[in-house]
Amino acid sequence: MYKKCFSLALVCFSWFALRAQTFNITSYGAVSDGSTNNAAAIQKAVDACNKNGGGMVYVPAGTFVTGTFHLKSNVQLYLENGAVLKGSSKLPDYDSYTREGYGLNYYGMLYTVNAENVSITGQGTIDGNNPAFHDFQHAKKIDSAGTRFTRQGNNYRHVSSGIGDGPVVPDKLRPHQMVIFSNCKNVRMQAVTLLNSPFWTLHFADCDAVTVDGIHVWSGILVPNADGIDITSSSNVVVANCDVRAGDDALVIAGYDHHFEIPGFSGMRHVSQNIVVTNCNLQSASSGIRIGFLDQNSVRNIQISNVNITNSTRGIGIFVRDQGSLENIHFSNMYIETKLRTGDWWGNGEPIHISAVRGNPDIRQLGIVRDVTFSNITCKGENGLLLWGSDESILQDIKLDHVTLQLVNSPLNDLAGGNIDLRGCLREKEQLFAADIPALKANYIKGLSVADCSFSWAADMTQPYFTNAIEVAHYDGVDIRRVKATASPAHAKGPLVTLKDGKNASTDFPKEQVAGK
């Protein structure tokens, strides 16, 4: 009994001793004068903490300019209330690397690789100082070649003066991901604020056991590529109670093959799986939530609930463009509000978008999207819901249950309305193109269930490209039940549902309201 008590006491003492170890960055030479690059001093504090078995690296109140530094295992970086780690405005203060095919690049402020039990906590701020690397007086223009198939042609999203909705023009070279954890295990981010990222803000690549709780990520709504939180090829992740306002996708879950992107990558090919997102507020000039895209491994087992997406160009975007598949993805209890924007942002006002079209010419087999559910989702948007498969990647088992969409008119319809945005695909004619817009448009799909949903239009949506409630083409198995819907004001006398080139359709709409069954 004595030995057991002694052992327990020793364990407790060791734990409290570890927690008590604090390494103040000012003790290692850091100064808050707003100009000195403190990266070396902060790194000394981190190294000392790691060498002594772990503990807290403490950042006191004040503004500490820094280039790149690296956290290590068993280190908690704690930012006191009033503490600011501010990115240096001088590019040489950041560690550089050469990426094959892309030349010279620069890391962001924190690059942590192959670490365990590592965290960033506290009420302080990490500020990427993006005004130093962007021209906020000029907007990045859309390539006119990419707009020639749109309804507006060269006038698509045109701004006659000023910068409109951005994005602003980035420097040719700028620091990349502001905070990266690569191939790390047991990572925690809590309470901190991340501001003004020049590129992606917070990136978890090939990590396992990640918790992100109660952080603020405000990267700058005008800044291109300034994603909020990116989770790529990582497993067992929880993101909760966060406020993300991003100039690009607010939250990304993907399966990138990182040896193309991040030096130090382990070389293994991982899926992204077992990810929970809950109780978050998201805003984005692109997608509030993006799942999948290019350079893609698979993504599976995703649960997203109790999330507000507002002030966004696209709400939920699920994309296959490569060989990885996306499956077992579930959204529940969400509010989504989307709008059209000027400038070179991806998305065109869709609250929900799923598309599976080839983007990589070199793969033999395109991945698929399957088993995706939307339950208790309320949407208000300036475009319809889009489920767009292709002949080589048919969407499978998509369910909409208690989904409400209120379509509203946009002041930018003359500049951007009546188009579909599938950018990232291989064929130029399929990237941005004019199309009729029903409330729900589905194409190349097997197993579509639409139950207890509601689709309505504002009375002033008289543009002729706004059409009926539901349009489904190239389908096998469609079930539409207990749906309250109207056609657009411009098509009030037309059918509510149009079915083309498919089989096994079932609906409780009256026959006279269904065309092509």
N, C-alpha and C positions, 0 to 999 in steps of 0.2 A: 504494500500500500504506500509506504514511504517513497519507494522508488518511482511509483506511478505519479505521485504528487510532485516529486522533484522534477520528473521529466516534463510534466505539464507546466510547471512553473518556469522551467528553462525555455520551453517553447514560447510561452507568453512573453517572457523577458526578451527573447530574441526578436519576436514580432514587434514589440513596442520599441526596442532599440533601433530596429530597421526603420520604423516609422519616424523615429526621433531624429534621424540623420538628415540634416538640412544643409544644402550647399548654396549659399547666397551668391548670385552671379557677380555682385559688386565686390565680393571677397576675392574674386579671380580677375579683377581688372575692368569689369564692365562699368561704363559711365553713361548717365542719361543726359548727355549734352545735345542730343538731337542731330549729331553729325558723325561721331566716331562709329566705325564699323566694329561692333562688339562680338562678331561671330567667333573669333578666337577665344575671347574670354568666356563666352557661354559654353563653348566646346570644352574648355578646361574644367568648368564646373560639372558638366555632364560626365566627362571622363573620370573625374575624381569620385563622383557619386557611384558610377558603375564599378570602379576598381575597389571601392570599399563595401561592396555588397548590395548597393542600391539605396534608395531613399528619395528625398525631394530636392530638385533643383529649383530654387526660389527666385522669382523675378519680382522685386519690390515695385512700388508705385514709381512712375516716371516713364519717359519714352526712351527706349533703347533701340537704336538703329542696328540692323544686322543684315548680313548676307546669309549664305548657307551654313547651317550647322546640323549635326546628326544626333538624334537621341539614341540611347542604347538600352539594353535589357535592364529591367528592375529600376528604371528611372521614371519618376513622376515630375513632369515639368509643371510647376504651379505658378500661375500668374495672379498676383495680388490685385485686388480692386484698385484701379487706377494705373496698373502696369500696362504698357504698350510695347510689344515687339514690332518695330516698324521696318518694312523692307527697305533696304538701301536703294537709292536712286541711281547708283553706279553699277552697271552690269558686271564689271570685273570682280565685284564683291561676292558674286555668286559662283559656285562651283560649275565648271563647264564640262561638257562631254560631247563626243561625236557620235551621232546616230547615222547608221548606214543609210545612204540615200537622201539624208536630210542635212548633212553637214554639222556645223557647230550649234550646240544648244546649251541652255543653262538650267540648272536646277532652280527651284524656288527657295524659300526660306528654311524649311525643315524637311530633310530627306532622311528617313529612318529605314534601314534594311536589316533583315535577319535578326530582329529583336523580339524578346518575349517580355511580358509583364511591363508594358510601357504605357504611359498615359500623359494627357495634357488636360489640366483642370484649373479651376479658379475663375474669378470674376473679371479677369483682365482681357486684353485684346491682342490679337495678331492682325496687323494691318499690312497688306501687300503693296500699298503705295502705287496703285495702278495709274494715277495721273502722270507719274514719271515715265510711263511706257506707252501712253496713248495720246492721240490728238483729239481732245474733246471738242474741238471747233469744227471738225469735219466728219461726215458720215461715210462709212464703207458702202460702196455702191454695188448693186446686183449686176452681174455680168449680163449684158443685153442678149447675148446668145442663149442664155438660160431662160429668158422670158418670152421668147418668140412664139411659144405655143400657148401662152396664156391668153385669156380673153382680152386683156388690155395691151398686149404686145410690149413695146418699149416703154409704155407709160405705167407698167405694172409697179405698184408701190412707189411711184415717183414722188419726190418732195421738191417743190419749186425753190424753196429757200430754207436755210437753217439745216438742222440735222434730223428733224422729225423724231422718230423712235429709235434712231441709231441704226446699227451699231457704230460706235466711233472707230476711228482708224487706229490699229495697233502698230507699234514699231515692228520692223522686220525681225528683230531679235528682242526678246523679252524673257524674263524668268518664267519657267513653266510651273507645274503644279506647286501651289504655295506651300501645302503641307502634304507630304507623301509618307505612307507606311507601306513598304513593299516586303512581302514574304515574312510578315510578322504574326505573332500569336499572342492572344490575350491583350487586346488594345482597348483603351478607354479614352473617350473624349467627353468632358462634362463641363457645362456651364459657360465655357469660354465664348468669346465673340470673335468671328473671323470676318475681316472687312477688306474690300478693295483689292481683290485678287487680280493680278495681271493675266492669269490663265485659269485653269481649273483650280478650285479652292482647296478642297479636302479630298484626297484620293487614297482609297484602300485597295491595294493590288496584291492578289494572291495571299490574302490574310485569312486567319482563322480565329474565331471567338472575338468579335468586335462589338463594343457597346458605344453608341453615340447618344448622349442624353442631355437635353436642355440647352443645346448650343444655338447661337445666332450666326447665320452665314449670310452676309449682305455683300455680295461680290461687286455689285454695281449693275443696275438694270440696263445700262447702255453699252456694257463692255462685252465684246465678242469672245467666245470660248471660255467665258468665266463661269463654268459650271459650279454648282453649289457643292454637292456631295456625290462623289463617284465611287461606286462599289464594283470592282471588276475582278472576276475570277476568285472570289472570296466566299467563304462559307460561315454559317452560324453568326449572323449579324443582326443586331437590333438597333434601329434608329427610332428614337422616341422623343416627343416633346420639343421638337426643333422648329425654328423659324428660319426659312431659307428663301432669300430673294436674290435671284441670279440673272445675269445677263445672257446666260445660255441655259441649258437644262438644269433645273433645280436639283433633281435627284436622279441619278443614273445607276441602273443595275445592268451590267453587261458581262461578257465573258472574254474580254480581249486576250489575245496571245501576246503577252507583254515583252517577249524577247525582241519584238520589233520596236519597242517603245522605251523601256526602262533598263538602263545598265544595272547589273546586279541581280536581274531576274533569274530565278532558279532554273529556268529551262523546262519546268514541268508544265503540262497543260491541265488547267483546272477548270471546273465548272463554277458558276456562281449558284449557290444553293442555300436553302434554309435561312431565308431572310425575312425579317419582320419589320414593317414600318408602321408606326401608329402615332396618333395625336400630334400631327405636324401641320404647320401652315406653310404653303409653298407658293412662290410667285416666280414667273420666268418669262423672258422675252422669246423663249422657244418652248420646250415641253416642261410642264410641271414635273412629270415623271416620265423618264425614258427607260425602256427595257430593251436590250439588244442593240445590234447594229453591225458594223464591219469588224474584221479581224476577230472573228467571234467563236468562242467556245459556247457551250450550252448554258442555259439559265433555267432553273427549276425550283419549285417549292417556295413561292413568294406569297406572303400575306401582307396586304396593305389595307389599313382600316383607319377610320376616324381622322381623315385628312381633308383639309380645305386647299383647293387649288384656285387661286384668283389672279386677276391681272396677267393672264398668261396667253401666249399665242396658240399653244396647243395644250390640252389638259394631260391626258394619258397617251403616250405614244409607245407602241410595241412594234418592233421592227426586226424582220429577218432580211438580211442582205448577203449572208455568208453561210457557211456550212453548219453552224451551231443551231440547235433547236431551242425553242422557248416553250415551257410546259408547266402545268400545274401552278397557275398564277391567278390569284383571287383578290378582288377589290371589293370593299364593303364600307357602307356608311360614310360617303364622301359627298362634298359639294364642290362642283367644278364650274368656273366661270371663265370664258375665253373670248378673245376678240382678235380682229384683224390688226396688223401693224404695218407701218411703212418700213422700208429698209431690208437688209439682207439677213432676215431671221428665217429659220425653218419653221414650218407650220402655217396653217391658214385658218385659224379660228375653230378647229375641231375639238370638242370636249373629249372625245374618245377616238383614237386612231390606231388601227392595226393594219400593217401591210407586210407582205412577204413577196418581194421581187428581187431578182438577181442584182447584186451590186459588185460582186467579185467574179471576174471572167475566168479565173483559174481553177475554181473548185468544180468537182464532178457533180456533187449533189447539193442542192440548196436545202438548208434546214427548214423546219416547219414550225408553225404556231399551233398548239393544241391545248385543250382543257384550260380555258380562260373564262372566268366568271366575273360579272359585275352585278352586285346586289346592293339595293338601297343607295343608288347614286342619283343625286339631283344636279342637273346641268342647266346652265344658261349660256348660250353661245351664239356667235355670229356665223357659224357654219354647222353642218350636220355631223352625225356620227359616221365614221368610215371604217369598214371592215373589208380590206382589199387584198385578197389572195391572188395567185397567178396560176397558170396552167402547170408549172413545175413545183409549186408550193401551195397546196390547197389548205386554207384554214380549216381547223378541225375542232368541233365541239366548243363552240362559243355560246355563252349563255348570258342573256340580259334579263335580269329579274328585278322588278320594281325600279326601273330606270326612267327618270323623268327628264325630258329635254324641252326647254323653252327657247325657241329660236327668236332672236331679236335682230332688228335692222342695224346696219353698221354705217357710220359716216364715211367709211373707207370702201364701201362696196364698189363705187365707180373706179377705184384704183386697184382693188384686190379681190373683189367678190367673184363668185362663180368659177373657182379654180380648185384643183386638187394638187397637193404638194406631196410627191413621193421621192423627193431628193435623196440622194444616196444610191439610187438605182442605176443600172448600167446604161439603159437606152435613153437617149436624150429626150425623146418625145414623151416619155413617161415621168419625167422629173417634175415639171410644172406645166399643167395643161388645163385648158378650159373644159368644164363639165357641168352637166345639170346637177343640182344639189337637192336631193330629198332629205328628210329628217334623218333617215337611216339608209345608208347605201352599202350593200354587201356584194362581193364579187368573188367567185371561185371559193366556195365554202361548202364544207360537209358537216352537217350537224349544227344548225343554228336554231337556238331557242330564244324567243322573245315573249316574255310573259309578264302580265301586270305592269306594263309600261305605259307611258303617256308622252305624246309628241304634239307640240302646239307651235303656232307661228304668230308673230306680231302682225297686226292688221295692215301695217304699212310696208310689208315685205312683198312688193308687187313686181320685183324684177323677174323676168320670164324664166331665168335659169333656176329659180326656186320652184320645186315641183311637188311631188306627193309625199306621203308619210314614209313609206317603206319601198325600197327597190332592191330586189335580189336577182342576181344573174349567175349562171354557171354553178348551180347548186345541186346538192344531193342531201335531202333531209332538212326541211325547214318547218318549224312549228311556231305559229304565232297565235297567242291566246290572251284574251282579256286585255287588249290594247286599246286605249283611248287615243284617238289621233284625228287630225285634220290635214288636208292638203294645204299648200301655201295659198295665199289669196289669189295669186296669178293662175292657179290650177284648181280653183274651187269646184269646178264641174268635172274634173277628171277622177280616175280611180284613186283610192287611198293606197292600194298595194299593187305593185307591178312585179310579176315573176317571169323571168326569161331563162330559157335554155337550161331546164333542170328537171328534177324528178323528186317524188316523195315530199310534196308540200302539203301542209295541213294548217288551216286557219279557221277561226270562228267569225271572221268578217263576212258580211253578206256577199253573195256571189257578184252582185252588181258593183261592189266596191273593189273587186279584185280583177286585175287584168293579167291574162296569160297563164292562169293556173293550169 
